[in-house]
């Protein structure tokens, strides 16, 4: 393994051991809560659409909203300062503190202030800063970085925090339980708030027309920071601007569900500072509040720090919709296992961090962790403002590939089978060209498979290309699906129904897992479909997952060209591998021109979805194989497309008894689990799935998985083999050899 | 109709671990005697024909009273869907009185109950236009899971109690 890969692997290994358990418990708990509370309403998608439209419009109108909020805050009696960068913001904030002769500042949770390291700037200016959100307080005491956008101390267990506090504070009795710790921290921090000269908050939203800021908390610390001292400084990214306070309802409904699995946050403050509430001066304990004559002061610091440039960037602009709920982290299998200290940059964590870090700290900050996004797409459904987070990760990966200057790039470019530039890392290039590799592997099988088992070659592959030797490589089949299809006769029933379909021979189904392709053909023909299988290009999924967008686009164009005559002829496109269907339905919209992409998306079906449709339209279910006990793991991208339900419905129709997994992803995620620096994380993620199945006595059931990589992962973790759902339901009747 | 609204508000409050007492306006002082844990601090409610002057609630809040009181009494509006209090900030100190003491007791007129967040927003929009432009939507007790388990009673109140004035 190369030194850099070994360094990454060692860091991940360390975090899996030290922080993994706490992160897993915390993130999976709130992730389950999100599913549950979203289930309390049937209009979540409408709310997401509404929230997204409000944010998009606000970003479009940003310059105008900055002027509006300046006027409204000034009319309320406050000040607005637009800070160009971190240094500019910190200078302004420390000047405010100095002008008030402030020695103490109480601060509520704010990632934007983490971004500018305001605590360091204030401490240098002699101001004592206390984080009042208890999670932030833990991180401040530990002198660590937050590991999560919403739960900064998600990486610490109760016992970890007890050890930290007992070592750091002189308490009468050692602290032990969560209740002890909460009470102690609340009292300690509470004193600091009462003593504070300045209160600082972030802002979840800034409503321009009335100069109102929204603060979402459960603890009540932000309320106290706003109301207690006479001076309030709020720091927010410019992207937090939204036109009017009338816009708050969809966000109020969504943010706490997405962030913490609550129907609504405990406190949603909508304050238009300086607030009318009297200053609470604990140095004058017996002075009635209503007699308070103290003047309040309010400063809204709006931070640019790269955001205006992000707004001009057609791909990174998407990031500015983010409302920092952390749902992309909680719904991410990799994040759940390793946490934000690996899956995060200088400030931000989780899937969306790639966009933020690139925009505010520069692409190098994102490069370190960007590969931890496997494109599984589970965050796409989780995001309350419908951000295509995997796409942001793909785009940034592509830019990282392009930004790397390597010697002899010109030479590499001439020799590679793809359309991407020479800077692409060899590991990425290898996996990105899996389609070409598989074609070669199949043509030279079984020699290619013997070579793959050859220990010395595996050592070289690991050293040079970072392909972990602990993984079995896919075994290529000499006879491809396309060859087999051409070599035999259709079943007699083919064409009985009024449907024609072209089965897309994805790389795995054509060259490796050929049996599932054969089963798909037999199943469709038995149900009366006139099926064709024609040679096709790799869909673009493989290069896309490596950030090789130019190659992916080239592949997509070729696939579209190949499918076109079939679409013209009115054929449906049936896809076995969910990740390729996801490319057709999701990413082709970004790779091909609108109409071309739309046509493919609208006419493509996952194979079991198609079977479901045939049965619903009167096809005879009795020709399929039914009955038995099944343990089914659906594929991550298949779930995001919402098509996993059809497999389950077909199983039910055919009388199978089914148990399912509910993990977000198997952890293999295409090439991810093969990469030597991520092998251990991949196995850790996969073990959660294996454990779940073992608890359900999977050894007494047929193990079924829709995705090729899920199949590989399950095969490496459980003693039994898995099959594709269509192999289970396929009729036993075989196609006969071609007679003419 | 109104009884039904109050029933649903009470059910939502209970879901948010908050309790509810229903009383006619004239009965408020007696009801407070029953449910208020002393010492208590409050601010004028601004509800016709209702006064806290004859109760044990201390009506001129000071920082010391905020710190030492068991209960803070203020007027609130309510959101039926979630059992939420809408606390409007004012110069008398409604915001700190509802925030610092261990228990927040919100007095809510039945006619101040709004069905949903959406409905609340259109009412609040008008309030903002009138200059009453700071409000907190508070649902249940303050809480945190930052120490590894959910614990109630952090910076905000540990207990929340609603007194609904059924004839107002």
Contacts between the chains, C-beta under 8 A, distances in Angstrom:
chain1	res1	chain2	res2	distance
A	22	B	148	7.7
A	26	B	145	7.7
A	76	B	133	7.7
A	132	B	155	7.0
A	133	B	146	7.3
A	134	B	144	5.2
A	134	B	146	4.0
A	134	B	147	6.7
A	134	B	154	6.7
A	135	B	144	7.6
A	135	B	146	3.8
A	137	B	146	8.0
A	138	B	146	6.6
A	138	B	147	7.8
A	151	B	145	7.8
A	151	B	146	7.2
A	153	B	146	5.9
A	156	B	148	7.5
A	157	B	148	5.6
A	158	B	147	5.9
A	158	B	148	3.3
A	158	B	149	6.5
A	161	B	147	5.7
A	161	B	148	6.7
A	177	B	149	7.8
A	178	B	147	4.0
A	178	B	148	4.9
A	178	B	149	3.8
A	178	B	150	8.0
A	178	B	151	5.5
A	179	B	147	7.9
A	179	B	149	7.8
A	179	B	151	5.2
A	181	B	147	4.1
A	181	B	148	7.9
A	182	B	144	6.1
A	182	B	146	7.5
A	182	B	147	4.9
A	182	B	151	4.1
A	182	B	153	7.9
A	182	B	154	6.4
A	183	B	151	8.0
A	185	B	147	7.3
A	186	B	153	7.6
A	186	B	154	5.2
A	186	B	155	6.4
A	189	B	155	7.5
A	190	B	155	6.6
A	193	B	155	7.5
A	194	B	63	7.8
A	194	B	67	7.6
A	210	B	128	5.4
A	210	B	133	5.8
A	212	B	128	7.3
A	212	B	133	6.5
A	212	B	134	7.8
A	218	B	142	6.6
A	218	B	143	5.2
A	218	B	144	6.1
A	218	B	154	7.5
A	219	B	142	5.5
A	219	B	143	7.2
A	219	B	144	5.0
A	219	B	146	7.9
A	219	B	154	4.0
A	219	B	155	4.9
A	219	B	156	6.9
A	220	B	99	6.3
A	220	B	142	4.1
A	220	B	154	6.2
A	220	B	155	3.8
A	220	B	156	2.7
A	220	B	157	7.7
A	221	B	154	7.4
A	221	B	155	4.4
A	223	B	95	7.2
A	223	B	99	5.4
A	223	B	136	6.3
A	223	B	155	7.3
A	223	B	156	6.5
A	224	B	99	6.5
A	224	B	100	7.9
A	224	B	155	5.4
A	224	B	156	8.0
A	227	B	89	7.7
A	227	B	95	5.2
A	227	B	96	5.4
A	227	B	99	6.8
A	228	B	96	7.6
A	244	B	125	7.9
A	245	B	121	7.7
A	245	B	124	7.1
A	245	B	125	6.5
A	245	B	128	5.8
A	246	B	121	6.0
A	246	B	122	7.6
A	246	B	125	5.2
A	248	B	121	6.1
A	249	B	117	4.8
A	249	B	118	4.9
A	249	B	120	8.0
A	249	B	121	4.8
A	252	B	117	5.1
A	252	B	137	7.0
A	253	B	117	6.1
A	260	B	145	7.9
A	263	B	82	5.9
A	264	B	82	4.9
A	264	B	84	6.5
A	264	B	117	7.3
A	264	B	137	7.2
A	264	B	139	5.3
A	265	B	139	7.3
A	266	B	138	6.7
A	266	B	139	5.6
A	266	B	140	5.9
A	266	B	141	7.5
A	266	B	142	5.9
A	266	B	143	6.0
A	266	B	156	7.3
A	267	B	136	5.8
A	267	B	137	7.2
A	267	B	138	5.5
A	267	B	139	7.8
A	267	B	142	7.4
A	267	B	156	6.7
A	268	B	136	7.0
A	268	B	137	4.3
A	269	B	134	7.7
A	269	B	135	7.8
A	269	B	136	4.7
A	269	B	137	7.9
A	270	B	124	7.2
A	270	B	134	6.8
A	270	B	135	5.3
A	270	B	136	7.3
A	270	B	137	7.5
A	271	B	89	7.1
A	271	B	134	4.3
A	271	B	135	7.9
A	271	B	136	7.9
A	272	B	128	7.3
A	272	B	133	3.9
A	272	B	134	5.4
A	273	B	134	7.7
A	275	B	89	5.4
A	275	B	95	7.3
A	275	B	134	4.9
A	276	B	89	5.5
A	276	B	90	5.8
A	276	B	91	5.3
A	276	B	134	6.5
A	277	B	89	4.6
A	277	B	90	7.1
A	277	B	91	7.3
A	277	B	93	6.3
A	277	B	94	7.5
A	277	B	95	4.3
A	277	B	96	6.3
A	277	B	134	7.4
A	278	B	91	6.3
A	278	B	92	7.8
A	278	B	93	5.2
A	278	B	96	7.4
A	280	B	63	5.4
A	280	B	66	6.5
A	280	B	96	5.2
A	280	B	100	7.9
A	281	B	63	6.3
A	282	B	63	4.7
A	282	B	67	7.3
A	284	B	63	6.8
A	285	B	62	6.3
A	285	B	63	4.7
A	285	B	64	3.9
A	285	B	67	7.5
A	286	B	62	5.2
A	286	B	63	7.7
A	286	B	64	5.7
A	287	B	62	6.2
A	287	B	63	7.2
A	288	B	60	4.5
A	288	B	61	6.8
A	288	B	62	5.4
A	289	B	60	7.9
A	289	B	61	4.8
A	289	B	62	6.5
A	289	B	63	7.5
A	289	B	66	8.0
A	289	B	92	7.5
A	289	B	93	4.2
A	289	B	96	6.8
A	290	B	60	6.7
A	290	B	61	7.5
A	290	B	91	6.7
A	290	B	92	5.4
A	290	B	93	6.4
